Structure formats: structure tokens, C-alpha cells
Amino acid sequence: MSHLGHDTERLCIRVPKVYDWVSRQIDLPQLSFRDLSSIGFDCEGVTGTSEDPCALYDDGPVNVNCYLSDSLGNPVDPNSPNAISVTEIVQPQGRQSVVVHLPRDGKITLQKVKVLIRGYIVVTLSDLQGSVTCVSDAIPFATVQTFFLCAPPGTTLNSHVSFFESDVNMICDNTSFSQLDISIMICLDVQMEAQVKLEVEGKFCKPRRELPTTLTCSAVQVPPQCPEIFPGDDYDLDD
């Protein structure tokens, strides 16, 4: 883009101002299930399981996996918006102000912000070729986190998940199901923002003119050689 004029002007712009920003690793309490019917675990069509997925191990190794999903069990990308719901819990009397001691002396008044994090996860069992033999319903998970932030009245929560990791283990007693454990870790970025109007000095701009392009076939490129050592008659490797 190019400038319309040579002199700068005073401009009024409306932008989100970040009042505070923190990042936290959240390790959810382990989800444990002893009754697979409580999560709708389904192994229909698999001969000889007797509704017990541990019987599948009689036929060889089984992969136990899990993935982030929506409420219907469809896989979702953890980086996509709203894949994991993050909302502020509105407190009846508003955000409570708390005096916090700074690491290097001094005090500051921050606000207590409670955040609800919710999502779903699905557990699958598959053979070594990747064919899914058992699948669960969408299993809900949730946690409430408390943050102390610069969050005066008028600011709103803006957050996103920067990293998501889950792990599942199925415990079998011989060939009988004993317990299913799911571990979830989330890296959450939390920002408090408000729309503000700022006066800045700048220049208006317009789109630049497109450059002309010509598509031609490129010349054949020959990789460089190493003539110092090959080909050559006087260079021998030591035995």
C-alpha cells in the first residue's frame, strides 16, 4: 500500500486495549470411570468382546486414544475458536477487588475473575491398522479457574487455548475391564480488554498498484558438484 499524502494527520481510531494478560497451564483432575456404560462405550459388531473391550487384547495389541470433540462427538481442532468454551462466571456483586503484594515490594489492587472452561472428549479403541472397534460418547469435562487481573468495570474477558493435550489409559485385570483414566492439560491465555478510542499521528493509505507478472518456464538447474574429490583418480580413502 502507498500513502495518499506526505504530511501526517491526527487520526482517531477504535481498538481493543489489553489491560492485563496472563498464560496458565491447567492440569484438570483425572477423569476415572469404572462403569463404561456411564460414557456410552460401544463395541458393537466386534465378535467375542462380551461388551468388555479388554477382551480385544486376546487378538493382539490395541491402541487406546482420545480426541477433543464437540457435544455430538465430532472431532474438533483445539486451535479453532470455541473448540473449548471459556467464559467468565459473573459474580452477583461484580468482580471483587483484592490487594496483591508485588514481588519487589509495593501493592496493587487487582480484580478477582472466575473463569469456567468446558469441553468434550471421545475415547476410541483401534487395532494396529487404525480401524476403530470401540468408541465412547462425548465425555464432558470442566474446570473453574480463578485469576487475579487488572479487570476494572468495562473490561471483558478474551481468551484462547494455545495448547491442548489429552491422554487415556485403560486398565485391565487379565481380560476384564477395571478402570479407564483420562488426563487433560490445557494452556490458556487470558486477556482483559476494552474498546478504546485513541488519537494517533499517521497517514491515510490506499492499496498499492499490482506489479505486472510474467509466467515463464525456469531454466533447468544442475546441482553443484564436488570436483575436488569426485570424479578423480588421485583421491583414495584410507583403509
Summary of the structure (lengths in Angstrom):
residues: 239
radius of gyration: 29.3
end to end distance: 63.9
largest distance: 89.1
contacts: 546
relative contact order: 0.29
helix: 5%
strand: 52%
